[in-house]
Amino acid sequence: MEVWFYTFDYTGFFGKSDTERLKTIANGVNFALGVEEDEAKEFVKEATALSQAETLCRSLIYEKLKKK
């Protein structure tokens, strides 16, 4: 995902302020929505794949913890 935001300053997300994180997320959404249609489709595809990978990893961790 970092490639998609190479010109976007997302450093505010890593700050201590929740307000700053929220502003950074909102600005990131606006930035992502400002791309061409085919780029937006590719972005959605990559974001979906990352979300699915996270879900899979969480389920594997959960199963491992459940067996303990």
N, C-alpha and C positions, 0 to 999 in steps of 0.2 A: 504494500500500500504506500510505502514511502515514495515510490516512483511517481505515483499519481499526484502527490503533493509536493514535488520537488521545488516548486516556486512559491509554495504557501508556507508562511511562518506559523508553525504549530507549537513553538516553544512555550507559549503561554499555557498550554495544557499541562505541562509538567511543573507549574508553579504551585504555590501553597494555597492560593485563593480559589474557592469554588466558583466565584463569580467570573474570574478570569478563565477558568476551564470551560465554563458554560459559554462564554463569549467566543472562545476559540473553536468549540464544537459548532456553534451556530455559523461562524465565519467559514469553517471548513465545509459545512453543508452547502452554503451559498457558493463557495468556490467550486465544489464538485458539480453543482447543478449548472454552472456556467460553461461547461464543456460541450463539444459537439455531440450529436446523438449517438454516433457509433462509439465514441469514447465513453459516453455515459453507460452504454450497454456493457462495454468491457469492464468498466468500474463496478457495475452491479454484479457481474459475473464473478469478479475477483473477491468482492466483499462477501458474496454468498459462499464462495469456497472457503474463505477464512472463517466464517461463522460456522459452517459445517465441520471444519477441522477442529475448532474449539469445542463444539458439542461432542464430537467423538472423543477427544482427549479427556474432557470432563467425565464422560461416561466410563472410560477406562479407569480413571483414577477412582471414581466412585465405586466401581466393582472391586477394585483392589482393596479399598478401605473396608468394604462390606465383608470381604473374606477374612479380615483380621479378627 
